[in-house]
């Protein structure tokens, strides 16, 4: 179980929101480009940030 103060949980929640926003931006970028290589890079970046906010969200729920 995660042992954090309330202020630490708030900061962690802020980080999760940032990761989520970055994920959505990369998803939008990948949909807006026609270059397949650039699209793939944006999708990989999006997946990385989605993984980050998923892991952090699960950490808070534990």
N, CA, C and O of each residue as an XYZ file, in Angstrom:
248
protein
N       0.833     -1.184      0.000
C       0.000      0.000      0.000
C       0.877      1.247      0.000
O       1.940      1.273      0.621
N       0.431      2.254     -0.686
C       1.155      3.508     -0.817
C       0.950      4.356      0.430
O      -0.185      4.608      0.835
N       2.034      4.790      1.029
C       1.982      5.655      2.202
C       2.409      7.050      1.795
O       3.601      7.323      1.656
N       1.446      7.931      1.603
C       1.737      9.301      1.177
C       0.917     10.285      1.991
O      -0.170      9.980      2.482
N       1.479     11.470      2.111
C       0.713     12.543      2.739
C      -0.301     13.066      1.722
O      -0.236     12.742      0.537
N      -1.217     13.860      2.199
C      -2.234     14.431      1.323
C      -1.600     15.313      0.248
O      -2.017     15.280     -0.910
N      -0.603     16.094      0.626
C       0.058     16.962     -0.359
C       0.800     16.138     -1.412
O       0.842     16.522     -2.581
N       1.376     15.025     -1.012
C       2.050     14.145     -1.977
C       1.041     13.515     -2.935
O       1.307     13.385     -4.130
N      -0.108     13.129     -2.406
C      -1.154     12.571     -3.264
C      -1.672     13.604     -4.256
O      -1.959     13.271     -5.406
N      -1.793     14.837     -3.827
C      -2.226     15.906     -4.731
C      -1.207     16.116     -5.850
O      -1.575     16.272     -7.014
N       0.061     16.118     -5.490
C       1.108     16.292     -6.495
C       1.127     15.119     -7.466
O       1.302     15.303     -8.670
N       0.949     13.929     -6.944
C       0.894     12.745     -7.790
C      -0.312     12.809     -8.718
O      -0.228     12.419     -9.882
N      -1.411     13.291     -8.209
C      -2.602     13.465     -9.024
C      -2.363     14.490    -10.135
O      -2.835     14.312    -11.258
N      -1.635     15.552     -9.823
C      -1.282     16.550    -10.845
C      -0.404     15.931    -11.936
O      -0.585     16.214    -13.120
N       0.527     15.104    -11.538
C       1.400     14.434    -12.508
C       0.589     13.508    -13.402
O       0.826     13.438    -14.608
N      -0.364     12.799    -12.814
C      -1.226     11.909    -13.594
C      -2.009     12.704    -14.625
O      -2.119     12.289    -15.779
N      -2.552     13.839    -14.220
C      -3.295     14.688    -15.156
C      -2.399     15.179    -16.293
O      -2.817     15.213    -17.450
N      -1.183     15.553    -15.960
C      -0.240     15.996    -16.999
C       0.062     14.868    -17.972
O       0.065     15.077    -19.185
N       0.314     13.683    -17.454
C       0.590     12.531    -18.317
C      -0.602     12.234    -19.219
O      -0.436     11.916    -20.397
N      -1.796     12.339    -18.664
C      -3.007     12.089    -19.438
C      -3.155     13.120    -20.555
O      -3.496     12.770    -21.685
N      -2.900     14.387    -20.240
C      -2.989     15.435    -21.244
C      -1.956     15.246    -22.353
O      -2.261     15.437    -23.530
N      -0.757     14.878    -21.982
C       0.285     14.624    -22.981
C      -0.119     13.460    -23.873
O       0.068     13.512    -25.088
N      -0.669     12.420    -23.279
C      -1.146     11.271    -24.053
C      -2.171     11.713    -25.099
O      -2.057     11.357    -26.272
N      -3.172     12.487    -24.673
C      -4.210     12.925    -25.600
C      -3.645     13.814    -26.710
O      -4.094     13.735    -27.853
N      -2.666     14.656    -26.381
C      -2.050     15.503    -27.406
C      -1.325     14.662    -28.450
O      -1.469     14.902    -29.649
N      -0.547     13.676    -28.002
C       0.156     12.824    -28.964
C      -0.823     12.012    -29.809
O      -0.573     11.773    -30.990
N      -1.919     11.595    -29.219
C      -2.945     10.887    -29.987
C      -3.503     11.790    -31.087
O      -3.655     11.361    -32.231
N      -3.803     13.028    -30.742
C      -4.309     13.976    -31.729
C      -3.269     14.256    -32.810
O      -3.599     14.334    -33.993
N      -2.008     14.405    -32.397
C      -0.946     14.634    -33.372
C      -0.849     13.466    -34.345
O      -0.683     13.665    -35.548
N      -0.954     12.249    -33.821
C      -0.822     11.069    -34.693
C      -1.972     11.002    -35.699
O      -1.795     10.490    -36.804
N      -3.136     11.509    -35.333
C      -4.280     11.500    -36.247
C      -4.188     12.605    -37.299
O      -4.825     12.525    -38.349
N      -3.399     13.627    -37.015
C      -3.367     14.785    -37.909
C      -2.249     14.745    -38.952
O      -2.210     15.594    -39.842
N      -1.344     13.773    -38.854
C      -0.230     13.718    -39.808
C      -0.464     12.631    -40.852
O      -1.190     11.664    -40.621
N       0.165     12.818    -41.995
C       0.061     11.835    -43.070
C       1.305     10.965    -43.198
O       1.247      9.873    -43.763
N       2.412     11.439    -42.683
C       3.662     10.685    -42.758
C       3.580      9.467    -41.837
O       3.402      9.626    -40.629
N       3.705      8.250    -42.385
C       3.557      7.047    -41.558
C       4.616      6.918    -40.457
O       4.322      6.422    -39.369
N       5.831      7.357    -40.733
C       6.877      7.269    -39.707
C       6.599      8.215    -38.553
O       6.761      7.855    -37.387
N       6.182      9.422    -38.886
C       5.861     10.395    -37.847
C       4.632      9.951    -37.061
O       4.580     10.107    -35.841
N       3.648      9.401    -37.758
C       2.448      8.880    -37.100
C       2.823      7.794    -36.091
O       2.310      7.773    -34.971
N       3.718      6.896    -36.496
C       4.159      5.813    -35.611
C       4.886      6.367    -34.392
O       4.671      5.886    -33.279
N       5.737      7.364    -34.579
C       6.458      7.958    -33.447
C       5.481      8.613    -32.467
O       5.612      8.460    -31.252
N       4.507      9.338    -33.003
C       3.509      9.955    -32.126
C       2.714      8.886    -31.370
O       2.415      9.059    -30.189
N       2.378      7.802    -32.031
C       1.626      6.734    -31.375
C       2.454      6.072    -30.281
O       1.922      5.713    -29.231
N       3.750      5.911    -30.522
C       4.624      5.333    -29.496
C       4.741      6.261    -28.290
O       4.714      5.811    -27.144
N       4.869      7.549    -28.557
C       4.919      8.520    -27.454
C       3.616      8.505    -26.663
O       3.624      8.548    -25.433
N       2.504      8.445    -27.380
C       1.202      8.397    -26.716
C       1.098      7.158    -25.835
O       0.621      7.232    -24.703
N       1.544      6.026    -26.355
C       1.473      4.780    -25.583
C       2.331      4.856    -24.326
O       1.941      4.354    -23.272
N       3.483      5.476    -24.438
C       4.368      5.626    -23.276
C       3.693      6.454    -22.187
O       3.720      6.086    -21.013
N       3.095      7.560    -22.576
C       2.454      8.421    -21.582
C       1.173      7.798    -21.025
O       0.831      8.006    -19.861
N       0.478      7.046    -21.851
C      -0.707      6.341    -21.348
C      -0.289      5.310    -20.307
O      -0.946      5.149    -19.279
N       0.799      4.622    -20.581
C       1.325      3.643    -19.630
C       1.697      4.328    -18.313
O       1.430      3.797    -17.235
N       2.315      5.508    -18.406
C       2.707      6.233    -17.198
C       1.492      6.601    -16.346
O       1.491      6.370    -15.136
N       0.458      7.171    -16.969
C      -0.679      7.573    -16.129
C      -1.469      6.370    -15.640
O      -2.101      6.442    -14.585
N      -1.450      5.273    -16.375
C      -2.120      4.062    -15.905
C      -1.406      3.497    -14.682
O      -2.045      3.146    -13.690
N      -0.097      3.413    -14.756
C       0.686      2.899    -13.621
C       0.500      3.789    -12.398
O       0.266      3.291    -11.297
N       0.602      5.090    -12.583
C       0.461      6.010    -11.464
C      -0.957      5.972    -10.875
O      -1.130      6.058     -9.660
N      -1.944      5.844    -11.726
C      -3.326      5.753    -11.244
C      -3.530      4.494    -10.411
O      -4.189      4.529     -9.372
N      -2.970      3.398    -10.864
C      -3.080      2.138    -10.115
C      -2.346      2.254     -8.771
O      -2.774      1.681     -7.769
N      -1.258      2.988     -8.767
C      -0.499      3.167     -7.534
C      -1.325      3.888     -6.483
O      -1.276      3.543     -5.302
N      -2.078      4.880     -6.909
C      -2.923      5.626     -5.976
C      -4.064      4.771     -5.454
O      -4.434      4.864     -4.283
N      -4.626      3.929     -6.334
C      -5.770      3.089     -5.942
C      -5.389      2.008     -4.948
O      -6.233      1.545     -4.180
N      -4.138      1.607     -4.953
C      -3.695      0.506     -4.070
C      -3.782      0.875     -2.609
O      -3.447      0.063     -1.746
